[in-house]
């Protein structure tokens, strides 16, 4: 990824990255995503920005609902793609479940993330928990 990445959460000594308060909320993640995209040249289309905001929102909401919160957010871009990575403290990998059409239990977020992203990967985090990365077209 050639564009300057944006991160929050546990990080190294690179002071060029902008921290936000922890734990990060879905609203803070959406705001960070809009800020990140506003600095990209050339600017992606509004549709691509909105797709990224939806993916960030769903990943963060799922981390709070199923994994104990968010311990890190990473956004990076190159000429062709944008990577969104959300780290949480739970080592259990996401599982797809049937959507609840009554609206009580959810089940729509994971399929939506997978539909909007070019690729989605889940890996164990070196600091515990897991990292879910979604790569979207820029």
N, CA, C and O atoms as a DFTB+ gen file, in Angstrom:
552 C
 N C O
     1  1       0.842      -1.181       0.000
     2  2       0.000       0.000       0.000
     3  2       0.882       1.237       0.000
     4  3       1.718       1.398       0.890
     5  1       0.715       2.095      -0.962
     6  2       1.619       3.224      -1.102
     7  2       1.138       4.487      -0.392
     8  3       1.968       5.320      -0.029
     9  1      -0.152       4.664      -0.181
    10  2      -0.640       5.839       0.532
    11  2      -0.321       5.698       2.012
    12  3      -0.229       4.582       2.523
    13  1      -0.153       6.808       2.699
    14  2       0.128       6.792       4.138
    15  2      -1.006       6.085       4.864
    16  3      -2.160       6.498       4.744
    17  1      -0.704       5.024       5.617
    18  2      -1.769       4.342       6.343
    19  2      -2.239       5.148       7.542
    20  3      -1.546       6.043       8.026
    21  1      -3.400       4.819       7.995
    22  2      -3.986       5.426       9.187
    23  2      -4.275       4.308      10.160
    24  3      -4.843       3.290       9.765
    25  1      -3.905       4.458      11.419
    26  2      -4.112       3.393      12.399
    27  2      -4.527       3.964      13.729
    28  3      -4.250       5.120      14.048
    29  1      -5.195       3.134      14.497
    30  2      -5.450       3.401      15.897
    31  2      -5.318       2.097      16.654
    32  3      -5.322       1.018      16.062
    33  1      -5.202       2.203      17.941
    34  2      -5.039       1.001      18.755
    35  2      -3.575       0.814      19.095
    36  3      -2.781       1.748      18.980
    37  1      -3.213      -0.391      19.514
    38  2      -1.828      -0.679      19.854
    39  2      -0.981      -0.513      18.607
    40  3      -1.259      -1.129      17.579
    41  1       0.053       0.317      18.691
    42  2       0.866       0.573      17.523
    43  2       2.301       0.806      17.938
    44  3       2.610       0.972      19.118
    45  1       3.166       0.814      16.948
    46  2       4.582       1.018      17.193
    47  2       4.908       2.472      17.428
    48  3       4.064       3.239      17.890
    49  1       6.141       2.858      17.110
    50  2       6.611       4.204      17.418
    51  2       6.428       5.179      16.263
    52  3       6.966       6.285      16.322
    53  1       5.699       4.822      15.227
    54  2       5.497       5.711      14.083
    55  2       4.506       6.808      14.461
    56  3       3.297       6.580      14.477
    57  1       5.024       8.006      14.767
    58  2       4.175       9.101      15.218
    59  2       3.433       9.787      14.080
    60  3       2.647      10.699      14.335
    61  1       3.654       9.382      12.837
    62  2       2.960      10.013      11.719
    63  2       1.535       9.502      11.580
    64  3       0.764      10.043      10.787
    65  1       1.175       8.490      12.320
    66  2      -0.178       7.963      12.255
    67  2      -1.033       8.655      13.305
    68  3      -0.552       8.987      14.388
    69  1      -2.304       8.871      12.980
    70  2      -3.172       9.649      13.842
    71  2      -3.952       8.740      14.781
    72  3      -4.753       7.931      14.313
    73  1      -3.746       8.847      16.100
    74  2      -4.527       8.029      17.030
    75  2      -5.898       8.635      17.288
    76  3      -6.078       9.846      17.159
    77  1      -6.856       7.809      17.647
    78  2      -8.154       8.260      18.137
    79  2      -8.375       7.578      19.477
    80  3      -7.703       6.593      19.782
    81  1      -9.302       8.080      20.283
    82  2      -9.522       7.474      21.592
    83  2      -9.905       6.000      21.478
    84  3     -10.562       5.591      20.521
    85  1      -9.487       5.209      22.466
    86  2      -9.864       3.799      22.527
    87  2     -10.858       3.627      23.646
    88  3     -10.735       4.351      24.634
    89  1     -11.820       2.750      23.591
    90  2     -12.086       1.910      22.434
    91  2     -12.759       2.722      21.332
    92  3     -13.551       3.625      21.604
    93  1     -12.441       2.396      20.120
    94  2     -13.021       3.101      18.982
    95  2     -14.462       2.623      18.776
    96  3     -14.743       1.426      18.843
    97  1     -15.346       3.547      18.532
    98  2     -16.751       3.227      18.281
    99  2     -16.986       3.154      16.772
   100  3     -16.124       3.534      15.980
   101  1     -18.157       2.665      16.389
   102  2     -18.502       2.613      14.967
   103  2     -18.533       4.029      14.382
   104  3     -18.092       4.241      13.253
   105  1     -19.049       4.988      15.139
   106  2     -19.096       6.375      14.647
   107  2     -17.686       6.931      14.436
   108  3     -17.431       7.600      13.434
   109  1     -16.771       6.661      15.367
   110  2     -15.389       7.121      15.207
   111  2     -14.731       6.440      14.010
   112  3     -13.974       7.075      13.276
   113  1     -15.014       5.160      13.809
   114  2     -14.441       4.434      12.673
   115  2     -14.960       4.993      11.353
   116  3     -14.198       5.146      10.399
   117  1     -16.245       5.295      11.297
   118  2     -16.800       5.892      10.070
   119  2     -16.162       7.245       9.806
   120  3     -15.799       7.556       8.671
   121  1     -16.024       8.052      10.854
   122  2     -15.392       9.369      10.707
   123  2     -13.946       9.226      10.227
   124  3     -13.511       9.941       9.325
   125  1     -13.212       8.303      10.833
   126  2     -11.824       8.074      10.429
   127  2     -11.751       7.645       8.965
   128  3     -10.845       8.054       8.238
   129  1     -12.694       6.831       8.539
   130  2     -12.717       6.364       7.148
   131  2     -12.970       7.529       6.194
   132  3     -12.296       7.654       5.171
   133  1     -13.933       8.375       6.524
   134  2     -14.191       9.561       5.692
   135  2     -12.956      10.453       5.629
   136  3     -12.599      10.940       4.557
   137  1     -12.309      10.670       6.758
   138  2     -11.094      11.489       6.801
   139  2      -9.992      10.879       5.943
   140  3      -9.321      11.581       5.186
   141  1      -9.815       9.575       6.068
   142  2      -8.789       8.887       5.289
   143  2      -9.046       9.055       3.799
   144  3      -8.133       9.392       3.045
   145  1     -10.278       8.823       3.373
   146  2     -10.610       8.927       1.949
   147  2     -10.506      10.358       1.440
   148  3     -10.194      10.573       0.269
   149  1     -10.762      11.341       2.301
   150  2     -10.679      12.736       1.854
   151  2      -9.244      13.129       1.511
   152  3      -9.028      14.108       0.797
   153  1      -8.259      12.377       2.012
   154  2      -6.863      12.672       1.718
   155  2      -6.292      11.907       0.545
   156  3      -5.131      12.108       0.191
   157  1      -7.076      11.033      -0.069
   158  2      -6.558      10.237      -1.189
   159  2      -6.592      11.026      -2.492
   160  3      -7.569      11.711      -2.795
   161  1      -5.511      10.919      -3.253
   162  2      -5.416      11.548      -4.574
   163  2      -4.968      10.477      -5.552
   164  3      -3.918       9.869      -5.343
   165  1      -5.716      10.226      -6.598
   166  2      -7.025      10.800      -6.909
   167  2      -8.093      10.265      -5.961
   168  3      -7.993       9.164      -5.419
   169  1      -9.104      11.084      -5.788
   170  2     -10.191      10.718      -4.880
   171  2     -11.025       9.589      -5.475
   172  3     -11.347       9.617      -6.663
   173  1     -11.374       8.603      -4.666
   174  2     -12.270       7.540      -5.130
   175  2     -13.686       8.092      -5.328
   176  3     -14.022       9.171      -4.839
   177  1     -14.490       7.345      -6.041
   178  2     -15.883       7.751      -6.253
   179  2     -16.644       7.702      -4.926
   180  3     -16.237       7.009      -3.994
   181  1     -17.733       8.432      -4.854
   182  2     -18.571       8.417      -3.649
   183  2     -19.085       7.017      -3.358
   184  3     -19.207       6.636      -2.194
   185  1     -19.385       6.248      -4.392
   186  2     -19.854       4.873      -4.191
   187  2     -18.782       4.037      -3.491
   188  3     -19.091       3.267      -2.581
   189  1     -17.539       4.184      -3.907
   190  2     -16.452       3.427      -3.286
   191  2     -16.240       3.857      -1.832
   192  3     -15.982       3.027      -0.960
   193  1     -16.351       5.162      -1.585
   194  2     -16.219       5.656      -0.213
   195  2     -17.345       5.083       0.651
   196  3     -17.097       4.613       1.761
   197  1     -18.557       5.118       0.154
   198  2     -19.692       4.603       0.928
   199  2     -19.561       3.099       1.171
   200  3     -19.897       2.615       2.252
   201  1     -19.078       2.362       0.178
   202  2     -18.854       0.922       0.383
   203  2     -17.849       0.691       1.511
   204  3     -18.044      -0.185       2.354
   205  1     -16.775       1.481       1.522
   206  2     -15.768       1.346       2.580
   207  2     -16.350       1.706       3.941
   208  3     -16.052       1.042       4.934
   209  1     -17.165       2.737       4.000
   210  2     -17.788       3.137       5.258
   211  2     -18.707       2.028       5.772
   212  3     -18.731       1.750       6.971
   213  1     -19.452       1.403       4.885
   214  2     -20.320       0.286       5.280
   215  2     -19.483      -0.865       5.824
   216  3     -19.817      -1.439       6.860
   217  1     -18.399      -1.206       5.135
   218  2     -17.545      -2.312       5.586
   219  2     -16.935      -1.995       6.950
   220  3     -16.939      -2.850       7.836
   221  1     -16.415      -0.791       7.135
   222  2     -15.857      -0.397       8.428
   223  2     -16.926      -0.494       9.512
   224  3     -16.685      -1.050      10.584
   225  1     -18.100       0.045       9.228
   226  2     -19.193       0.018      10.201
   227  2     -19.549      -1.397      10.613
   228  3     -19.707      -1.688      11.798
   229  1     -19.675      -2.267       9.638
   230  2     -20.047      -3.659       9.925
   231  2     -18.941      -4.385      10.688
   232  3     -19.224      -5.120      11.634
   233  1     -17.696      -4.187      10.290
   234  2     -16.596      -4.848      10.996
   235  2     -16.515      -4.392      12.446
   236  3     -16.333      -5.210      13.348
   237  1     -16.651      -3.093      12.672
   238  2     -16.582      -2.563      14.028
   239  2     -17.798      -3.009      14.840
   240  3     -17.655      -3.415      15.993
   241  1     -18.983      -2.937      14.256
   242  2     -20.189      -3.383      14.973
   243  2     -20.090      -4.857      15.329
   244  3     -20.450      -5.254      16.438
   245  1     -19.605      -5.670      14.398
   246  2     -19.442      -7.097      14.685
   247  2     -18.411      -7.332      15.783
   248  3     -18.586      -8.218      16.619
   249  1     -17.335      -6.539      15.786
   250  2     -16.318      -6.685      16.831
   251  2     -16.911      -6.388      18.205
   252  3     -16.598      -7.074      19.178
   253  1     -17.758      -5.377      18.287
   254  2     -18.399      -5.070      19.569
   255  2     -19.435      -6.123      19.943
   256  3     -19.513      -6.549      21.096
   257  1     -20.214      -6.530      18.979
   258  2     -21.301      -7.468      19.269
   259  2     -20.803      -8.877      19.593
   260  3     -21.357      -9.546      20.465
   261  1     -19.766      -9.325      18.898
   262  2     -19.360     -10.724      19.000
   263  2     -17.966     -10.954      19.573
   264  3     -17.629     -12.089      19.911
   265  1     -17.136      -9.897      19.695
   266  2     -15.723     -10.139      20.002
   267  2     -15.149      -9.262      21.113
   268  3     -13.936      -9.272      21.319
   269  1     -15.962      -8.517      21.823
   270  2     -15.450      -7.747      22.946
   271  2     -14.901      -6.379      22.622
   272  3     -14.246      -5.773      23.470
   273  1     -15.141      -5.867      21.424
   274  2     -14.712      -4.522      21.070
   275  2     -13.626      -4.495      20.019
   276  3     -13.247      -5.526      19.462
   277  1     -13.135      -3.305      19.758
   278  2     -12.110      -3.072      18.742
   279  2     -10.820      -2.678      19.446
   280  3     -10.814      -1.788      20.297
   281  1      -9.732      -3.342      19.089
   282  2      -8.429      -2.974      19.646
   283  2      -7.529      -2.315      18.614
   284  3      -6.424      -1.886      18.948
   285  1      -7.975      -2.225      17.375
   286  2      -7.189      -1.535      16.365
   287  2      -7.945      -1.380      15.067
   288  3      -8.766      -2.223      14.706
   289  1      -7.663      -0.297      14.369
   290  2      -8.225      -0.027      13.048
   291  2      -7.076       0.423      12.161
   292  3      -6.286       1.284      12.546
   293  1      -6.985      -0.162      10.971
   294  2      -5.922       0.178      10.024
   295  2      -6.577       0.429       8.671
   296  3      -7.368      -0.386       8.199
   297  1      -6.248       1.547       8.056
   298  2      -6.720       1.895       6.719
   299  2      -5.501       2.199       5.862
   300  3      -4.628       2.967       6.265
   301  1      -5.443       1.599       4.684
   302  2      -4.323       1.849       3.769
   303  2      -4.842       1.773       2.344
   304  3      -5.853       1.123       2.076
   305  1      -4.148       2.438       1.433
   306  2      -4.579       2.444       0.033
   307  2      -3.374       2.493      -0.888
   308  3      -2.325       3.038      -0.546
   309  1      -3.549       1.914      -2.058
   310  2      -2.619       2.152      -3.147
   311  2      -3.456       2.597      -4.341
   312  3      -4.611       2.990      -4.173
   313  1      -2.899       2.541      -5.520
   314  2      -3.603       3.055      -6.695
   315  2      -4.890       2.279      -7.005
   316  3      -5.845       2.854      -7.525
   317  1      -4.922       0.982      -6.690
   318  2      -6.043       0.135      -7.092
   319  2      -6.997      -0.276      -5.981
   320  3      -8.185      -0.483      -6.229
   321  1      -6.490      -0.396      -4.759
   322  2      -7.309      -0.960      -3.683
   323  2      -7.162      -0.176      -2.378
   324  3      -6.231       0.607      -2.191
   325  1      -8.117      -0.422      -1.493
   326  2      -8.092       0.092      -0.130
   327  2      -8.179      -1.114       0.787
   328  3      -8.988      -2.014       0.564
   329  1      -7.335      -1.131       1.832
   330  2      -7.402      -2.197       2.826
   331  2      -7.952      -1.628       4.125
   332  3      -7.504      -0.588       4.608
   333  1      -8.926      -2.327       4.676
   334  2      -9.505      -2.000       5.969
   335  2      -9.224      -3.189       6.869
   336  3      -9.576      -4.319       6.529
   337  1      -8.600      -2.953       8.004
   338  2      -8.326      -4.042       8.942
   339  2      -8.805      -3.632      10.324
   340  3      -8.483      -2.548      10.812
   341  1      -9.582      -4.515      10.951
   342  2     -10.083      -4.293      12.302
   343  2      -9.561      -5.411      13.181
   344  3      -9.706      -6.592      12.865
   345  1      -8.950      -5.021      14.291
   346  2      -8.426      -5.996      15.250
   347  2      -9.335      -6.011      16.467
   348  3      -9.787      -4.964      16.929
   349  1      -9.604      -7.223      16.992
   350  2     -10.413      -7.364      18.205
   351  2      -9.749      -8.373      19.143
   352  3      -8.829      -9.082      18.735
   353  1     -10.207      -8.443      20.396
   354  2      -9.535      -9.312      21.372
   355  2      -9.961     -10.777      21.351
   356  3      -9.402     -11.572      22.107
   357  1     -10.913     -11.162      20.530
   358  2     -11.437     -12.524      20.543
   359  2     -10.783     -13.378      19.451
   360  3     -10.778     -12.979      18.287
   361  1     -10.232     -14.540      19.803
   362  2      -9.580     -15.373      18.789
   363  2     -10.547     -16.145      17.891
   364  3     -10.125     -16.681      16.866
   365  1     -11.836     -16.217      18.248
   366  2     -12.806     -16.975      17.445
   367  2     -13.045     -16.282      16.105
   368  3     -13.280     -15.076      16.043
   369  1     -12.980     -17.068      15.043
   370  2     -13.210     -16.530      13.707
   371  2     -14.705     -16.306      13.484
   372  3     -15.526     -17.010      14.073
   373  1     -15.075     -15.325      12.633
   374  2     -16.489     -15.095      12.355
   375  2     -17.122     -16.316      11.688
   376  3     -16.451     -17.093      11.009
   377  1     -18.398     -16.459      11.894
   378  2     -19.126     -17.530      11.219
   379  2     -20.391     -16.934      10.624
   380  3     -21.044     -16.069      11.208
   381  1     -20.699     -17.422       9.465
   382  2     -21.918     -16.961       8.811
   383  2     -23.101     -17.667       9.439
   384  3     -23.036     -18.851       9.770
   385  1     -24.179     -16.925       9.599
   386  2     -25.414     -17.508      10.114
   387  2     -26.577     -16.974       9.293
   388  3     -26.464     -15.931       8.648
   389  1     -27.689     -17.689       9.319
   390  2     -28.827     -17.222       8.520
   391  2     -29.308     -15.858       9.013
   392  3     -29.449     -15.653      10.219
   393  1     -29.560     -14.930       8.099
   394  2     -30.081     -13.621       8.509
   395  2     -31.440     -13.764       9.191
   396  3     -32.282     -14.560       8.777
   397  1     -31.629     -12.972      10.244
   398  2     -32.893     -12.949      10.965
   399  2     -33.802     -11.927      10.297
   400  3     -33.588     -10.723      10.431
   401  1     -34.804     -12.397       9.586
   402  2     -35.694     -11.503       8.845
   403  2     -36.619     -10.702       9.751
   404  3     -37.270      -9.763       9.292
   405  1     -36.687     -11.063      11.043
   406  2     -37.472     -10.284      11.999
   407  2     -36.681      -9.099      12.544
   408  3     -37.244      -8.225      13.204
   409  1     -35.374      -9.065      12.271
   410  2     -34.548      -7.933      12.659
   411  2     -33.997      -7.969      14.066
   412  3     -33.424      -6.979      14.519
   413  1     -34.150      -9.072      14.771
   414  2     -33.687      -9.138      16.164
   415  2     -32.274      -9.674      16.312
   416  3     -31.542      -9.249      17.205
   417  1     -31.889     -10.584      15.466
   418  2     -30.622     -11.292      15.643
   419  2     -29.563     -10.952      14.611
   420  3     -28.451     -11.470      14.709
   421  1     -29.841     -10.129      13.648
   422  2     -28.838      -9.756      12.648
   423  2     -28.573     -10.857      11.642
   424  3     -29.493     -11.521      11.165
   425  1     -27.281     -11.042      11.324
   426  2     -26.892     -12.043      10.347
   427  2     -26.676     -11.482       8.951
   428  3     -26.393     -12.234       8.018
   429  1     -26.806     -10.167       8.799
   430  2     -26.650      -9.557       7.480
   431  2     -25.247      -8.987       7.247
   432  3     -24.815      -8.863       6.101
   433  1     -24.539      -8.642       8.317
   434  2     -23.265      -7.926       8.200
   435  2     -22.158      -8.697       7.521
   436  3     -21.525      -8.180       6.601
   437  1     -21.907      -9.926       7.951
   438  2     -20.809     -10.709       7.382
   439  2     -21.003     -10.954       5.887
   440  3     -20.055     -10.768       5.125
   441  1     -22.205     -11.368       5.429
   442  2     -22.393     -11.517       3.979
   443  2     -22.232     -10.187       3.226
   444  3     -21.726     -10.168       2.104
   445  1     -22.657      -9.092       3.837
   446  2     -22.520      -7.776       3.198
   447  2     -21.046      -7.406       3.043
   448  3     -20.632      -6.925       1.988
   449  1     -20.258      -7.629       4.090
   450  2     -18.819      -7.359       4.026
   451  2     -18.200      -8.173       2.895
   452  3     -17.445      -7.642       2.080
   453  1     -18.518      -9.449       2.849
   454  2     -17.937     -10.319       1.822
   455  2     -18.404      -9.941       0.417
   456  3     -17.668     -10.138      -0.550
   457  1     -19.606      -9.405       0.293
   458  2     -20.113      -8.987      -1.014
   459  2     -19.406      -7.717      -1.508
   460  3     -19.097      -7.604      -2.694
   461  1     -19.151      -6.772      -0.614
   462  2     -18.553      -5.491      -1.013
   463  2     -17.044      -5.559      -1.209
   464  3     -16.478      -4.765      -1.961
   465  1     -16.395      -6.497      -0.540
   466  2     -14.930      -6.571      -0.594
   467  2     -14.460      -7.479      -1.719
   468  3     -15.123      -8.453      -2.075
   469  1     -13.321      -7.142      -2.260
   470  2     -12.653      -7.999      -3.242
   471  2     -12.178      -9.273      -2.560
   472  3     -12.364     -10.373      -3.081
   473  1     -11.555      -9.115      -1.378
   474  2     -11.143     -10.260      -0.565
   475  2     -11.354      -9.911       0.904
   476  3     -11.315      -8.745       1.296
   477  1     -11.579     -10.950       1.704
   478  2     -11.665     -10.813       3.154
   479  2     -10.804     -11.915       3.751
   480  3     -10.939     -13.085       3.391
   481  1      -9.920     -11.534       4.663
   482  2      -9.089     -12.532       5.347
   483  2      -9.217     -12.345       6.850
   484  3      -9.441     -11.242       7.348
   485  1      -9.068     -13.449       7.549
   486  2      -9.080     -13.434       9.005
   487  2      -7.816     -14.146       9.457
   488  3      -7.507     -15.245       8.997
   489  1      -7.085     -13.502      10.367
   490  2      -5.874     -14.136      10.885
   491  2      -5.754     -13.825      12.367
   492  3      -6.302     -12.841      12.863
   493  1      -5.035     -14.674      13.049
   494  2      -4.757     -14.452      14.465
   495  2      -3.828     -13.236      14.582
   496  3      -2.941     -13.034      13.753
   497  1      -4.049     -12.441      15.615
   498  2      -3.203     -11.289      15.880
   499  2      -2.048     -11.706      16.774
   500  3      -2.225     -12.531      17.669
   501  1      -0.865     -11.144      16.541
   502  2       0.294     -11.453      17.380
   503  2       0.081     -11.030      18.834
   504  3       0.725     -11.562      19.738
   505  1      -0.824     -10.075      19.058
   506  2      -1.092      -9.596      20.419
   507  2      -2.334     -10.241      21.026
   508  3      -2.860      -9.762      22.031
   509  1      -2.804     -11.336      20.410
   510  2      -4.031     -11.990      20.858
   511  2      -5.208     -11.519      20.033
   512  3      -5.153     -10.462      19.404
   513  1      -6.258     -12.290      20.033
   514  2      -7.417     -11.926      19.239
   515  2      -7.201     -12.216      17.776
   516  3      -6.473     -13.141      17.416
   517  1      -7.835     -11.424      16.928
   518  2      -7.740     -11.637      15.485
   519  2      -7.784     -10.305      14.754
   520  3      -8.136      -9.268      15.316
   521  1      -7.414     -10.371      13.484
   522  2      -7.503      -9.228      12.585
   523  2      -8.324      -9.664      11.381
   524  3      -8.033     -10.682      10.752
   525  1      -9.346      -8.888      11.070
   526  2     -10.131      -9.124       9.866
   527  2      -9.792      -8.016       8.887
   528  3      -9.974      -6.834       9.180
   529  1      -9.293      -8.413       7.712
   530  2      -8.909      -7.451       6.675
   531  2      -9.817      -7.597       5.474
   532  3     -10.072      -8.704       4.998
   533  1     -10.299      -6.477       4.995
   534  2     -11.122      -6.450       3.783
   535  2     -10.419      -5.554       2.777
   536  3     -10.037      -4.427       3.095
   537  1     -10.251      -6.060       1.563
   538  2      -9.652      -5.283       0.481
   539  2     -10.768      -4.934      -0.496
   540  3     -11.466      -5.812      -1.003
   541  1     -10.924      -3.633      -0.753
   542  2     -11.964      -3.142      -1.640
   543  2     -11.328      -2.433      -2.828
   544  3     -10.205      -1.938      -2.737
   545  1     -12.041      -2.387      -3.926
   546  2     -11.590      -1.606      -5.067
   547  2     -11.569      -0.144      -4.689
   548  3     -12.457       0.345      -3.992
   549  1     -10.556       0.542      -5.151
   550  2     -10.434       1.973      -4.866
   551  2     -11.226       2.747      -5.895
   552  3     -11.265       3.976      -5.848
